[in-house]
Amino acid sequence: MSDTAILQASGIGKRYAGVAALHDVQLTLRAGEVHALMGQNGAGKSTLIKVLTGVVAPDDGTIALVGEPIAPRSPADAQRLGISTVYQEVNLCPNLSVAENICAGRFARRRWTRTIHWSRVHEEAAAIMRRLDLDIDVTRSLSSYPVAIQQMVAIARAVSVSARVLILDEPTSSLDEDEVRQLFAVMRTLREQGMAILFVTHFLDQVYAICDRITVLRNGGFVGEYRTSELPQAALISAMVGREFALTGTDRQAVPTGEAAPLLTAQGLGRRGGVWPTDLQIRRGEVLGLGGLLGSGRTELARLLFGLDPADAGVIAIDGDERRWRAPAEAIAHGIALCPEERKTEGIVAELSVRENIVLALQARLGLRRYLSRAQQNEIAQRFVELLGIKTASIETPVGLLSGGNQQKVVLARWLVTEPRLLMLDEPTRGIDIAAKQEIMSEILKLARQGMAVLFISAEIDELVRVCDRIAVMRERRKAGELVGGSSEHAVLDLIAGTA
C-alpha cells in the first residue's frame, strides 16, 4: 500500500438544470490500492465516474493525474491519459476473438505490406492475459467464454493501454462466487503491480474482502474517506444512509404475526447471477417487507416472483398449487401485480395520458377481443384518480407531466384496477415528497386490511419497521433472515451488516 496519489479529484461539482448531482466531492486514488466508492442509489457515484472519464465536464473542481492537472474531454481522451473503465455490461465484440478485442485499434502490422501481423497480435494478447495470471486461448471467440472470462478480457484491454487508473463499475453483479474470487485474484495482481483501482459495488462483503480504502458519497456530497480496516460494516451503512445506528441486536417487543394461510410460497427460488435459492411465504392480509441495500437481490427476487426473469431453481406455489411462470401475463392471470422500482423507465409510459396508463394492465389482461370502451376507460380512470387523490388537470394529461408522487400513484392505480391478490411494490416511495409518501403508505396498509397480500420492498429501514408485519432481509443476493413486526431498526441493520 502506498501514499502516492495517482489521481486526485478536489471540490468536484456537477449541476443539471440547476440541480446539484455532485457538490464538493473529493476522491484520492493511490498507487497499489483498491479503493471502494460507496453510496446509496442517487448518491452521485455514476456522475463522478462520468466526470473522471470525460463523459461530462465538471462545473466545479479540479482533477490531477500524478500531480498534473487534467480535463478529459471524452472516454477516449481519458484512456489516452491513463484512466480506463470496465463497466458492469461487458462492452466488447463477442463475435471477435479475445486477441482482436484486446488489441482492436492497435493491431501490430507487417513492416512492408502494413497488413495485420496476426502471430504478433496473438502473442501480445497472450502476454497481456498472462500479466493477469490467466492462460487462455486468445484465438477463440470472446462469446465462447463465460461472463467472468469476458470481464477479465475487458480488464486486459483496459490495462493494455498503459493505464494507471482502472475503474471497475459493478463488475461482480453477474458473477458467481468462484468467478468473483477469480476477478479478485486479477485485482490483487494489478494492485501488486502498482495500479490504482476504483471499485464500485453494492456488496459489502466484497468491499471488505478486497478494498484498502473507502470513499462514501451521499446525496451527491462527500461524506468521508476511511481505511477499510478501521471502518466497521455498521459504521459504513450509517455513513451511506445518513443516520447513526448502534447495532446492538436488541429488539422491541415483537408484534405477533397472523396465522393466515400462505397465498404465495417460494421454495429454493433462484437465478444464477441474480439471487441465490430463497424460501419465502406471503400471507393474505399481511404486509411482508423485503429489505436490504441496493444490489442485495430484492428486485431480482421480485422479478422472479412475477415471471419477468425465468428461475433456474426452485418452485412457486399459489394456494398450494405449484406454478412455473413462462411470462408475467401468467402471474397477472393468477392475481399477482408488480409496481417496478424504475418508475420512469419500467412503470409509466410518459407520452400516454393518465387514463391510458391506468387501464394499461387491465386491457392487457382482458386481451384485444374484450376491448375497453372509451366510456369504460374514463370511468375507471376517474374513479382511481379520486380514490388515490392523483393531482392532475385531466385524465387526458400526459402522465410524464405529473410530479413523481402522482406518477407513482398512477402506476399503483394501474395494478389496483386488476384487483390483484398479491401486490408487489418495489421502492414505491422513492423520490417522492413526504406528503405523497405518507398517502401511499396509508393506502398500502388499507389494502392489507382488506385482505390483499402486499410485498413491500424498500431500502428505507424506518418504513419497513413502521408498516410491515414481517420483514425478510436480503444480503449479498441471499435471504439473511426474517424478523417479525415490531422489530427495531437495529435488528434489521444487524441482518444487513451480517452482525446478527
Secondary structure per residue as TSV (DSSP state, phi and psi in degrees):
chain	resnum	aa	ss	phi	psi
A	1	M	-	360.0	137.0
A	2	S	-	-124.1	157.4
A	3	D	-	-100.2	6.0
A	4	T	-	-73.8	117.4
A	5	A	E	-78.5	118.7
A	6	I	E	-85.1	-48.1
A	7	L	E	-128.9	133.8
A	8	Q	E	-135.0	118.3
A	9	A	E	-108.5	129.6
A	10	S	E	-130.0	131.8
A	11	G	E	59.9	33.6
A	12	I	E	-70.1	129.0
A	13	G	E	-132.4	143.2
A	14	K	E	-146.4	128.6
A	15	R	E	-122.5	142.2
A	16	Y	E	-121.8	118.7
A	17	A	T	50.8	40.2
A	18	G	T	83.5	-7.2
A	19	V	E	-95.7	129.1
A	20	A	E	-79.1	113.1
A	21	A	E	-83.7	-30.4
A	22	L	E	-138.6	143.0
A	23	H	E	-147.0	122.1
A	24	D	E	52.5	48.5
A	25	V	E	-87.6	137.1
A	26	Q	E	-117.1	143.7
A	27	L	E	-154.1	129.5
A	28	T	E	-127.0	120.3
A	29	L	E	-108.4	128.9
A	30	R	E	-108.8	154.8
A	31	A	T	-62.9	136.2
A	32	G	T	70.3	29.3
A	33	E	E	-131.7	148.9
A	34	V	E	-104.5	121.9
A	35	H	E	-117.3	120.1
A	36	A	E	-84.5	138.6
A	37	L	E	-110.7	113.6
A	38	M	E	-120.0	152.5
A	39	G	-	164.6	156.2
A	40	Q	-	-70.3	173.6
A	41	N	T	-58.7	132.3
A	42	G	T	85.0	6.7
A	43	A	S	-73.5	-21.0
A	44	G	S	113.8	6.6
A	45	K	H	-60.9	-49.3
A	46	S	H	-64.5	-39.3
A	47	T	H	-64.4	-40.9
A	48	L	H	-63.0	-41.9
A	49	I	H	-62.9	-39.7
A	50	K	H	-62.0	-37.3
A	51	V	H	-66.7	-45.5
A	52	L	H	-65.5	-30.1
A	53	T	T	-101.6	8.2
A	54	G	T	81.4	9.9
A	55	V	S	-69.2	-40.4
A	56	V	S	-131.6	154.7
A	57	A	-	-94.3	139.3
A	58	P	-	-71.7	150.2
A	59	D	S	-84.4	-26.7
A	60	D	E	-138.6	160.2
A	61	G	E	92.3	176.3
A	62	T	E	-135.3	155.8
A	63	I	E	-126.4	133.2
A	64	A	E	-126.2	139.0
A	65	L	E	-116.4	114.0
A	66	V	T	51.4	44.3
A	67	G	T	85.1	-10.7
A	68	E	E	-100.3	129.1
A	69	P	E	-61.6	137.6
A	70	I	E	-133.0	159.1
A	71	A	-	-146.8	75.7
A	72	P	-	-58.1	133.4
A	73	R	-	-99.5	-8.8
A	74	S	S	-165.0	164.8
A	75	P	H	-59.1	-36.7
A	76	A	H	-64.7	-38.8
A	77	D	H	-64.7	-43.4
A	78	A	H	-61.3	-40.3
A	79	Q	H	-65.4	-39.5
A	80	R	H	-62.1	-33.3
A	81	L	H	-75.4	-18.3
A	82	G	T	113.9	16.5
A	83	I	E	-113.1	110.9
A	84	S	E	-113.8	148.3
A	85	T	E	-129.2	138.2
A	86	V	E	-119.9	121.9
A	87	Y	-	-94.7	170.4
A	88	Q	S	-56.0	-47.7
A	89	E	S	-89.4	122.7
A	90	V	-	-61.9	119.6
A	91	N	-	-101.4	61.4
A	92	L	S	-126.9	-176.6
A	93	C	-	-105.1	103.4
A	94	P	T	-65.0	-22.7
A	95	N	T	-80.8	-12.5
A	96	L	S	-93.2	164.6
A	97	S	B	-73.8	166.2
A	98	V	H	-57.6	-45.9
A	99	A	H	-62.3	-42.2
A	100	E	H	-63.1	-39.4
A	101	N	H	-65.8	-40.7
A	102	I	H	-69.8	-40.3
A	103	C	H	-102.7	5.6
A	104	A	T	-53.2	131.8
A	105	G	T	84.5	-6.8
A	106	R	-	-139.4	35.0
A	107	F	-	-65.9	136.0
A	108	A	-	-65.7	138.5
A	109	R	B	-124.9	152.5
A	110	R	-	-70.7	146.4
A	111	R	T	-61.9	-45.3
A	112	W	T	-94.0	-40.8
A	113	T	T	-89.4	-16.7
A	114	R	-	62.5	15.8
A	115	T	-	-79.8	161.7
A	116	I	B	-67.6	131.5
A	117	H	-	-92.0	87.4
A	118	W	H	-62.4	-37.4
A	119	S	H	-63.5	-39.4
A	120	R	H	-68.6	-38.6
A	121	V	H	-58.6	-45.5
A	122	H	H	-65.5	-38.8
A	123	E	H	-64.5	-44.5
A	124	E	H	-64.2	-43.5
A	125	A	H	-64.0	-42.6
A	126	A	H	-63.8	-37.7
A	127	A	H	-65.9	-39.4
A	128	I	H	-65.6	-41.7
A	129	M	H	-64.3	-38.0
A	130	R	H	-65.8	-29.7
A	131	R	H	-60.1	-28.1
A	132	L	T	-94.7	12.3
A	133	D	T	61.2	36.4
A	134	L	-	-122.6	130.0
A	135	D	-	-118.9	95.1
A	136	I	-	-129.0	165.2
A	137	D	-	-78.9	106.4
A	138	V	T	-77.6	-6.3
A	139	T	T	-86.9	-12.9
A	140	R	S	-75.6	154.1
A	141	S	B	-67.6	147.5
A	142	L	G	-60.5	-36.0
A	143	S	G	-65.6	-16.8
A	144	S	G	-79.8	-7.2
A	145	Y	S	-104.9	152.7
A	146	P	-	-67.5	168.2
A	147	V	H	-56.2	-38.8
A	148	A	H	-60.1	-44.9
A	149	I	H	-67.9	-36.9
A	150	Q	H	-60.9	-38.2
A	151	Q	H	-60.7	-42.5
A	152	M	H	-63.4	-38.6
A	153	V	H	-65.1	-40.0
A	154	A	H	-62.0	-40.3
A	155	I	H	-66.5	-41.8
A	156	A	H	-59.4	-43.2
A	157	R	H	-62.8	-40.2
A	158	A	H	-63.8	-41.4
A	159	V	H	-85.0	-11.0
A	160	S	T	-74.5	-9.9
A	161	V	T	-103.9	33.7
A	162	S	-	59.5	42.4
A	163	A	-	-69.5	139.6
A	164	R	S	-105.9	-21.2
A	165	V	E	-126.0	129.0
A	166	L	E	-119.2	122.1
A	167	I	E	-104.7	121.3
A	168	L	E	-111.0	108.7
A	169	D	E	-100.8	101.8
A	170	E	S	52.3	51.3
A	171	P	T	-74.7	-15.5
A	172	T	T	-101.3	3.2
A	173	S	T	-64.1	-26.0
A	174	S	T	-111.4	14.3
A	175	L	-	-105.3	148.0
A	176	D	-	-86.9	-178.3
A	177	E	H	-63.0	-41.6
A	178	D	H	-64.6	-40.3
A	179	E	H	-68.7	-35.1
A	180	V	H	-63.2	-43.2
A	181	R	H	-60.6	-38.8
A	182	Q	H	-65.1	-42.5
A	183	L	H	-63.3	-42.2
A	184	F	H	-63.8	-34.8
A	185	A	H	-62.1	-40.6
A	186	V	H	-65.5	-42.7
A	187	M	H	-62.9	-39.7
A	188	R	H	-66.1	-37.5
A	189	T	H	-61.5	-45.7
A	190	L	H	-66.8	-35.8
A	191	R	H	-63.1	-42.7
A	192	E	H	-64.7	-26.4
A	193	Q	T	-84.2	2.8
A	194	G	T	94.2	8.7
A	195	M	-	-77.0	149.2
A	196	A	E	-95.9	124.4
A	197	I	E	-119.6	126.3
A	198	L	E	-101.8	121.1
A	199	F	E	-115.4	117.3
A	200	V	E	-107.1	123.6
A	201	T	-	-156.4	161.5
A	202	H	S	-106.3	2.0
A	203	F	-	-96.1	110.5
A	204	L	H	-63.3	-41.2
A	205	D	H	-58.8	-37.3
A	206	Q	H	-68.8	-36.7
A	207	V	H	-59.0	-46.9
A	208	Y	H	-76.2	-17.0
A	209	A	H	-82.2	-28.6
A	210	I	H	-127.7	-19.8
A	211	C	-	-95.3	143.8
A	212	D	S	-91.4	-36.0
A	213	R	E	-137.8	163.6
A	214	I	E	-135.8	131.7
A	215	T	E	-111.3	132.0
A	216	V	E	-111.9	130.7
A	217	L	E	-112.2	148.6
A	218	R	E	-147.5	125.8
A	219	N	T	53.1	39.5
A	220	G	T	80.7	1.3
A	221	G	E	-114.6	161.6
A	222	F	E	-84.3	122.8
A	223	V	E	-92.4	-45.4
A	224	G	E	169.6	165.2
A	225	E	E	-115.0	136.1
A	226	Y	E	-137.4	148.0
A	227	R	E	-74.8	133.1
A	228	T	G	-57.8	-40.2
A	229	S	G	-65.7	-18.1
A	230	E	G	-106.9	4.0
A	231	L	S	-121.3	103.5
A	232	P	-	-62.6	155.4
A	233	Q	H	-58.3	-39.5
A	234	A	H	-60.7	-41.0
A	235	A	H	-68.6	-34.9
A	236	L	H	-63.8	-44.9
A	237	I	H	-61.7	-42.8
A	238	S	H	-60.2	-41.6
A	239	A	H	-64.7	-36.9
A	240	M	H	-72.2	-40.8
A	241	V	H	-91.6	-13.0
A	242	G	T	82.4	21.4
A	243	R	-	-136.9	143.7
A	244	E	-	-87.6	128.0
A	245	F	-	-130.4	136.9
A	246	A	-	-102.0	105.0
A	247	L	-	-78.4	90.5
A	248	T	-	-98.0	-17.5
A	249	G	-	81.0	3.3
A	250	T	-	-85.6	139.9
A	251	D	-	-112.7	158.2
A	252	R	-	-77.0	174.4
A	253	Q	-	-60.2	124.7
A	254	A	-	-69.6	146.6
A	255	V	-	-93.6	125.4
A	256	P	-	-58.7	143.1
A	257	T	-	-94.4	143.9
A	258	G	-	-63.3	160.3
A	259	E	-	-105.8	26.0
A	260	A	-	-61.7	148.7
A	261	A	-	-65.7	144.1
A	262	P	E	-63.2	135.1
A	263	L	E	-81.1	-46.7
A	264	L	E	-126.8	134.3
A	265	T	E	-126.8	128.3
A	266	A	E	-113.0	130.8
A	267	Q	E	-124.2	118.6
A	268	G	E	59.4	29.2
A	269	L	E	-75.6	125.0
A	270	G	E	-160.9	168.4
A	271	R	E	-148.4	130.3
A	272	R	T	-58.0	128.9
A	273	G	T	81.2	-5.2
A	274	G	T	-113.1	-62.8
A	275	V	E	-152.1	140.6
A	276	W	E	-73.6	155.6
A	277	P	E	-47.3	126.7
A	278	T	E	-131.9	140.2
A	279	D	E	-103.5	137.4
A	280	L	E	-155.4	139.8
A	281	Q	E	-125.0	136.6
A	282	I	E	-125.8	123.2
A	283	R	E	-99.9	156.5
A	284	R	T	-62.1	140.6
A	285	G	T	73.0	12.9
A	286	E	-	-121.0	156.2
A	287	V	E	-105.7	111.3
A	288	L	E	-97.3	119.6
A	289	G	E	-84.8	145.4
A	290	L	E	-125.8	106.8
A	291	G	E	-110.4	175.1
A	292	G	-	136.9	163.1
A	293	L	-	-72.2	162.5
A	294	L	T	-57.0	132.9
A	295	G	T	89.4	2.9
A	296	S	S	-80.0	-11.8
A	297	G	S	111.8	4.6
A	298	R	H	-62.9	-54.6
A	299	T	H	-64.8	-38.6
A	300	E	H	-61.5	-38.9
A	301	L	H	-66.5	-42.6
A	302	A	H	-62.1	-38.6
A	303	R	H	-64.5	-35.6
A	304	L	H	-67.9	-42.7
A	305	L	H	-64.4	-27.6
A	306	F	H	-96.5	-7.6
A	307	G	T	83.3	10.3
A	308	L	S	-68.9	-35.0
A	309	D	S	-119.8	138.5
A	310	P	-	-75.1	139.5
A	311	A	-	-81.5	140.4
A	312	D	S	-84.2	-25.0
A	313	A	E	-145.3	157.0
A	314	G	E	86.6	176.0
A	315	V	E	-136.6	157.3
A	316	I	E	-116.5	136.5
A	317	A	E	-122.9	133.5
A	318	I	E	-111.4	119.9
A	319	D	T	53.3	35.2
A	320	G	T	87.1	-9.4
A	321	D	E	-97.0	126.2
A	322	E	E	-68.3	140.5
A	323	R	E	-135.1	148.8
A	324	R	-	-129.3	108.9
A	325	W	-	-73.9	128.8
A	326	R	S	-95.6	-16.3
A	327	A	S	-163.7	158.4
A	328	P	H	-57.1	-28.8
A	329	A	H	-57.0	-34.6
A	330	E	H	-69.9	-39.6
A	331	A	H	-64.1	-42.0
A	332	I	H	-61.7	-41.1
A	333	A	H	-62.8	-23.9
A	334	H	T	-97.0	12.8
A	335	G	T	87.0	24.8
A	336	I	E	-108.4	135.1
A	337	A	E	-130.6	149.9
A	338	L	E	-135.1	119.5
A	339	C	E	-92.1	110.3
A	340	P	-	-72.9	163.3
A	341	E	S	-66.4	-44.4
A	342	E	-	-86.3	88.3
A	343	R	I	-58.7	-44.9
A	344	K	I	-75.2	-33.9
A	345	T	I	-98.1	-27.1
A	346	E	I	-119.7	-10.9
A	347	G	I	-101.0	-73.2
A	348	I	-	-82.3	157.8
A	349	V	-	-109.4	97.4
A	350	A	T	-56.9	-33.8
A	351	E	T	-78.5	-19.6
A	352	L	S	-84.2	160.3
A	353	S	B	-75.3	169.5
A	354	V	H	-57.9	-44.1
A	355	R	H	-58.4	-49.4
A	356	E	H	-64.7	-37.8
A	357	N	H	-66.5	-38.4
A	358	I	H	-69.2	-38.6
A	359	V	H	-88.5	-0.8
A	360	L	H	-57.1	-52.7
A	361	A	H	-69.0	-38.4
A	362	L	H	-64.7	-42.6
A	363	Q	H	-64.1	-38.5
A	364	A	H	-63.7	-37.6
A	365	R	H	-70.2	-37.4
A	366	L	H	-74.8	-30.3
A	367	G	-	87.9	167.7
A	368	L	G	-70.3	-22.4
A	369	R	G	-77.0	-16.6
A	370	R	G	-118.9	64.0
A	371	Y	-	-71.6	133.2
A	372	L	-	-74.1	128.2
A	373	S	-	-69.1	163.1
A	374	R	H	-61.5	-38.2
A	375	A	H	-63.7	-41.2
A	376	Q	H	-64.5	-43.0
A	377	Q	H	-61.3	-44.3
A	378	N	H	-61.1	-43.5
A	379	E	H	-64.6	-45.1
A	380	I	H	-63.6	-48.1
A	381	A	H	-63.2	-45.2
A	382	Q	H	-63.7	-39.3
A	383	R	H	-62.6	-42.6
A	384	F	H	-80.7	-26.0
A	385	V	H	-61.7	-43.3
A	386	E	H	-72.5	-40.8
A	387	L	H	-61.3	-43.0
A	388	L	H	-98.2	0.0
A	389	G	T	64.4	41.6
A	390	I	-	-73.9	122.5
A	391	K	-	-88.1	105.5
A	392	T	-	-149.2	146.0
A	393	A	S	-64.2	-31.4
A	394	S	-	-162.2	157.7
A	395	I	T	-71.3	-8.4
A	396	E	T	-95.1	0.0
A	397	T	S	-67.5	132.2
A	398	P	B	-57.0	131.3
A	399	V	G	-65.6	-23.7
A	400	G	G	-64.4	-16.5
A	401	L	G	-87.6	-7.8
A	402	L	S	-81.6	162.0
A	403	S	-	-68.5	164.5
A	404	G	H	-57.5	-42.2
A	405	G	H	-64.7	-39.7
A	406	N	H	-73.3	-33.1
A	407	Q	H	-61.2	-41.9
A	408	Q	H	-63.3	-38.4
A	409	K	H	-65.9	-35.6
A	410	V	H	-63.7	-43.3
A	411	V	H	-63.0	-42.1
A	412	L	H	-62.3	-43.2
A	413	A	H	-60.6	-40.4
A	414	R	H	-53.1	-42.1
A	415	W	H	-84.7	-31.1
A	416	L	H	-65.2	-30.1
A	417	V	T	-58.5	-32.8
A	418	T	T	-80.4	-1.3
A	419	E	-	52.2	60.1
A	420	P	-	-72.0	155.0
A	421	R	S	-89.9	-28.7
A	422	L	E	-128.6	121.3
A	423	L	E	-111.8	117.9
A	424	M	E	-102.5	122.9
A	425	L	E	-116.6	112.8
A	426	D	E	-99.5	107.5
A	427	E	S	51.1	55.6
A	428	P	T	-69.6	-17.1
A	429	T	T	-108.6	8.1
A	430	R	T	-73.2	133.1
A	431	G	T	74.9	19.4
A	432	I	S	-122.6	162.8
A	433	D	-	-74.0	167.3
A	434	I	H	-61.8	-40.1
A	435	A	H	-64.9	-47.3
A	436	A	H	-63.8	-37.3
A	437	K	H	-60.0	-45.4
A	438	Q	H	-65.5	-38.2
A	439	E	H	-63.6	-42.5
A	440	I	H	-67.6	-40.5
A	441	M	H	-62.0	-41.2
A	442	S	H	-63.9	-39.0
A	443	E	H	-65.1	-38.7
A	444	I	H	-60.5	-46.1
A	445	L	H	-64.9	-38.0
A	446	K	H	-65.3	-41.2
A	447	L	H	-61.9	-41.8
A	448	A	H	-64.7	-40.6
A	449	R	H	-62.9	-25.4
A	450	Q	T	-85.5	2.3
A	451	G	T	104.7	-2.8
A	452	M	-	-76.2	141.6
A	453	A	E	-85.9	135.2
A	454	V	E	-128.0	128.0
A	455	L	E	-104.1	114.2
A	456	F	E	-110.2	110.0
A	457	I	E	-102.1	124.9
A	458	S	-	-156.8	145.9
A	459	A	S	-89.4	-7.8
A	460	E	-	-85.7	103.9
A	461	I	H	-64.2	-37.7
A	462	D	H	-64.5	-32.8
A	463	E	H	-65.2	-45.1
A	464	L	H	-59.9	-46.8
A	465	V	H	-64.5	-36.1
A	466	R	H	-75.1	-35.3
A	467	V	H	-106.3	-21.6
A	468	C	-	-93.6	145.2
A	469	D	S	-80.0	-36.1
A	470	R	E	-138.5	156.5
A	471	I	E	-131.5	120.9
A	472	A	E	-99.5	131.4
A	473	V	E	-109.6	128.1
A	474	M	E	-99.1	141.4
A	475	R	E	-149.4	124.9
A	476	E	T	54.4	41.4
A	477	R	T	67.5	20.1
A	478	R	E	-128.0	156.8
A	479	K	E	-80.3	117.3
A	480	A	E	-82.4	-23.8
A	481	G	E	161.0	177.0
A	482	E	E	-127.6	149.3
A	483	L	E	-129.3	146.5
A	484	V	E	-83.8	162.8
A	485	G	T	-56.8	144.1
A	486	G	T	94.4	-5.1
A	487	S	-	-66.8	156.1
A	488	S	-	-83.2	162.6
A	489	E	H	-61.1	-32.8
A	490	H	H	-59.8	-42.5
A	491	A	H	-64.3	-40.2
A	492	V	H	-63.9	-44.9
A	493	L	H	-65.5	-33.9
A	494	D	H	-58.5	-44.0
A	495	L	H	-67.6	-40.1
A	496	I	H	-62.7	-42.0
A	497	A	H	-83.5	-9.3
A	498	G	T	76.9	23.1
A	499	T	-	-105.6	2.7
A	500	A	-	-74.2	360.0
